[in-house]
Amino acid sequence: MSGRYYPQKDLDTIEKFNRELLGEPNISNDGIIDQFVILYRPSVYETETNMYGEASEGKVYKQGVKLPCVVDAEDFDFNISEFGADNRQNVSFAFQRAYLVEVDLKPDIGDILKWNEGYFEVNTYNENQLVGGQPDNS
């Protein structure tokens, strides 16, 4: 539902520009930003568990899905302890909601994102950016 100050035509134009900026993962003529992640979702039914419900041999993941996104990465934080060096990096991934609806996929807590030769676990998500303050246009 479009509002008084944001008619549907304007919302469609915004979506078109966003799609051109991000690009399509399966088309050779990608967008301007040209950043992609691969999302891996755990396969609950294929992962063997022990009597406590924990993965006994390791988690099994479904086939990865390539998604266009905008990445905001902080600098690495190195921590050296008695167990050796550990590096951490906080990264924020932003996806176009309309594209996720189109491919019928919503990143969820516990999913793994591969970006820049590193793997990041989704531990939180935020879906409150509204166009014109309207809940239908997030």
Buried (B, 14 or more C-beta within 10 A) or exposed (E): EBBEEBEEEBBEEBBEEBBEBBBBBEEEEBBEBEBBBBBBBBEEEEBEEEEEEEEEEEBEBEEBBEBBBBBEBEEEEEEEEEEEEEEEEEBEBEBBBBBBEEEEBEBEEEBBBBBEEEEBEBEEEEEEEEBEEBEEBE
